[in-house]
Amino acid sequence: MAITLEAIHAVEALEEAFAKYGQPQIFNADQGSQFTATAFTEAVLDRRIKSMDGKEAC
């Protein structure tokens, strides 16, 4: 848990989850600044994980 909205903390948690549970086919995140930051979106999309849009569609 971090008290800042820096993307690095979200990316670290994402990496830890992937290591522990594997990589999903589809990922959905809130629209907060840490989840829309380039570092976070690249961490998801570089793995060819589909992203949900705001309409619950890939």
C-alpha positions, 0 to 999 in steps of 0.5 A: 500500500502506498499513500501516493498516486505514483504509477510505480506502486501500481506497476509493482503490485501488478507485477507481483500479482502476475508472478503469483497468479499468472497473466490474465487475458483481459484486464480492467482497472479504475480510471485513476491517474496511476492506472492511466499512466504510461508505465502502467498501461504499457505494463499491461498492453506490452504483454498483449493483455486486452484492456476493458473499455468503459463499456465493459468491452475489450 
